[in-house]
Each structure stands twice: as C-alpha cells, then as structure tokens.
C-alpha cells in the first residue's frame, strides 16, 4: 500500500523553486486502506534514498563564465570536487540531469536512475561524479524498496555495508539516464542516456 516518489528536492532552508543547486530524494508514502488507498496516511512519509540530501550538502552555483578551482559540488565533503562523496546524498547542481525513472524490476527491487547533476550547456568537472563508485550521480541504482539499501547481485555490493553508495549501484558513468525500463521476462535493464545536442545512446 505504498506510493514511491523520486524528485528534485527543495530543502526547507532554501528558497523554493529557485535555480540554485539542489538535491534529490526518493520517498515512500503509505496509502490509507480505510480510504480505498486514494489518500496518504498523515505522517507516513519515509525517506528511502537521500537521507543526506539536505541544505547543508548543497554547494553554490558558479556565475556563467566563472572559474573556481576546486569546482563547487553538492554531496561532496567540503562541497567541492576535491572532496569525497557523501553517503546517501543525490546532487542536482544544475537545472537538469537529476532524478529520472523509478521502476520495479521483475526481481521485486526498485530501480532508480539519476543524472550526473551537471550542466547541459557544457563540460563541468562535477560530471565526473558519474564515474565515482562512491557517488550516486550518473547512475542507475538497484535497491531494496523497504530500506533503500543495495542488494546482493549489484556489481559493487558490499555485504558488510549494504547502505553504502557503491552497494546501491547497478550501472554507472552516465550523463543523464532519465529513462529506463526493465524487461519483466528477462530482468534486463534498458536505459536511454541523453547526450549533448544530436547524440544519444
């Protein structure tokens, strides 16, 4: 009796609907059986993924044409690309390449795609988070829908740390995998990765 929602999140400390860097969250809301599952139970919101997607973990955006080294980056310690990835934090530093598709696989696990959080207008070092095993950027994640933890069979799954970022990764290195689907008969995951201008994968 749950509804899962995956979205770019405006932490309450930040100005709502602004264009500054944000973070993403995956939440679960319980539906009320007494109301034919058409209404959410009050107080039933549970953060499944993105518990550390908070205002404190969002960087600032550079002005157009500005260069600062190290480059500001949300969900990284020190809020720069010189830091290390923060566990359970999904960055959305720009206006796209954020939360994508949320779908259940034939295995009962939840698949979530998330872009690199970088600009669609040009190259940025923050896009390199998609290659980092300890960042949730530019990935398709495969998680337990009840806990948000990674599951056995994920390529970098660590049974000693199922809640680590790398344990959740199903595939990595993508710019903006905002559409995925799962072949329910075979379990095969298909993803469309949006490329710049005229190129797609």
LINQUI-V339941 format. One record per backbone hydrogen bond with DSSP energy under -1.0 kcal/mol. CO is the residue of the C=O (numbers start at 1). NH is the residue of the N-H. E is the energy in kcal/mol with one decimal. If there is no record, write none. Layout:
BEGIN
co->CO nh->NH e->E
co->CO nh->NH e->E
END
This chain:
BEGIN
co->1 nh->31 e->-3.7
co->3 nh->29 e->-2.6
co->5 nh->27 e->-2.8
co->7 nh->25 e->-2.5
co->9 nh->23 e->-1.3
co->11 nh->14 e->-2.3
co->15 nh->18 e->-1.2
co->22 nh->92 e->-2.5
co->23 nh->9 e->-3.9
co->25 nh->7 e->-2.4
co->26 nh->48 e->-2.5
co->26 nh->49 e->-1.9
co->27 nh->5 e->-2.4
co->28 nh->46 e->-2.3
co->29 nh->3 e->-2.4
co->30 nh->41 e->-3.0
co->32 nh->35 e->-1.4
co->32 nh->37 e->-2.3
co->33 nh->36 e->-1.6
co->35 nh->38 e->-1.9
co->39 nh->32 e->-3.2
co->41 nh->44 e->-1.7
co->46 nh->28 e->-2.5
co->49 nh->26 e->-2.8
co->50 nh->53 e->-1.7
co->52 nh->54 e->-1.8
co->54 nh->57 e->-1.2
co->55 nh->58 e->-1.7
co->57 nh->75 e->-2.6
co->63 nh->66 e->-2.5
co->71 nh->81 e->-2.2
co->75 nh->86 e->-2.7
co->76 nh->79 e->-2.6
co->79 nh->73 e->-2.0
co->80 nh->83 e->-1.8
co->84 nh->77 e->-3.0
co->88 nh->52 e->-2.4
co->90 nh->24 e->-2.3
co->92 nh->22 e->-2.7
co->97 nh->117 e->-1.8
co->98 nh->115 e->-2.2
co->101 nh->113 e->-2.3
co->103 nh->111 e->-3.2
co->105 nh->108 e->-1.9
co->109 nh->105 e->-2.7
co->110 nh->143 e->-2.8
co->111 nh->103 e->-2.5
co->112 nh->141 e->-3.4
co->113 nh->100 e->-2.5
co->114 nh->139 e->-1.4
co->115 nh->138 e->-1.9
co->124 nh->127 e->-1.4
co->125 nh->128 e->-2.0
co->126 nh->129 e->-1.6
co->127 nh->130 e->-1.7
co->128 nh->131 e->-1.7
co->129 nh->132 e->-1.2
co->130 nh->173 e->-2.0
co->132 nh->135 e->-1.3
co->138 nh->174 e->-2.3
co->139 nh->114 e->-2.8
co->140 nh->170 e->-3.0
co->140 nh->171 e->-1.9
co->141 nh->112 e->-2.1
co->143 nh->110 e->-2.6
co->144 nh->148 e->-3.0
co->149 nh->144 e->-2.6
co->151 nh->154 e->-2.1
co->154 nh->157 e->-1.8
co->158 nh->161 e->-1.9
co->161 nh->164 e->-1.9
co->162 nh->150 e->-3.3
co->165 nh->168 e->-1.2
co->168 nh->142 e->-2.8
co->171 nh->140 e->-2.4
co->175 nh->116 e->-2.6
co->176 nh->178 e->-2.4
co->176 nh->194 e->-1.9
co->179 nh->192 e->-3.0
co->181 nh->190 e->-3.0
co->183 nh->187 e->-3.5
co->188 nh->183 e->-3.0
co->190 nh->181 e->-2.5
co->192 nh->179 e->-1.1
co->193 nh->201 e->-2.0
co->196 nh->199 e->-2.1
END
